[in-house]
Amino acid sequence: MYQKPPRWRSPSATTGPLQCAMSSLLITCRAGFESECAQELTEYFAARDQAGFARLRADSGYLVFAAADDSELALPAADTLIFPRQVLPIAEHFTALDPKDRISPLLDWLQRHINRLHDVWVEAPDSPEGEALNAFCRSFESALVARLKRDRWLAETASTRLQLFFPIGTEAFLCLVDRRQATPHRQGILRLRFPSAAPSRSTLKLEEGLLVLLTDKEREAWLQPGMSAVDIGAAPGGWTFQLVQRSLRVSAVDNGPMAANLLDSGLVTHYREDGFRFVPKKALDWLVCDMVEQPIRVAKLVASWLNDGRCKRALFNLKLPMKKRWQETQLCLDIMRKQTGRELDLRAKQLYHDREEITVYAGPASG
């Protein structure tokens, strides 16, 4: 059966840009961080004089955020938020779908509201429950695409992507997004392959952080061969590995041992010192840090390096506490802004390869 849909404006042309105004949004996230997403979105919209509320279930990997007065919600880009992976406008919510015929209700709705689509994604939450639905989603997507191709619904010139989200097999959220502005990664997840030469899987956190938090042009300009970096809390070298792969010279600071292949590269100098007391002989281009430490202590350390000019830019992880994770995130970022004494370009994201943590980039506001 159908639930009452939010207000909808049909596309102005069959292949033109999507024009929609939604009163509810589907948010996907890491399972267990639904509450942090809700708090972040509540504050995001409150800052824009909009009130809303979240409907969520713990550990589900998603939530629905709705306008309090059924007004339009401006669609925020997921990359401007920390905890959400995707922010999708809900055009329709289907419940109690017949397992023998889920396609017909979807096609009936599409025929009444839109004429052309570019492509179709069918997804489930990134959660244990959602994992059990992945095979179904692939099969259903294949069948739906075949039907839409047969009926000539798909067009390369169309800008609209149909995203169907199945929390369970008989319930679906139908979302229509502009594919040019939406995430290029299914489930909002950038999946990376673990390099066999890396000494630990933590290497994927830095690789993802560099790919997600920096643009192509920024990586090209700021990660040039021969540049210098310090990796605080480096052992055994997962993050140092990423820097060496880019031919940066690395000061690896840790009392623990470093992987031999990194030391043999000729690009790594190992300092067996306390990372909180280490002082470089000259200013460096980068500071990276993935220490298991109190997040406030790490934030203050990085801020002091930036404030003293010991590094130009930093990329680091903040290990969040079990409770009040959103409040701790705000506190740490506020400390960064205040302690540096100048305007910072701060970008933060909970990445796929993160767990109970977020990854932060900090650099000069001017770039």
PyMOL commands that set and color helices and strands:
alter all, ss='L'
color gray80, all
select helices_A, chain A and resi 34-46+78-80+103-113+128-131+134-150+186-188+203-213+216-222+238-245+260-263+295-308+325-340
alter helices_A, ss='H'
color red, helices_A
select strands_A, chain A and resi 24-28+52-56+62-67+86-94+119-123+160-168+171-178+228-232+249-253+268-271+284-289+311-319+344-349+357-364
alter strands_A, ss='S'
color yellow, strands_A
deselect
rebuild
show_as cartoon
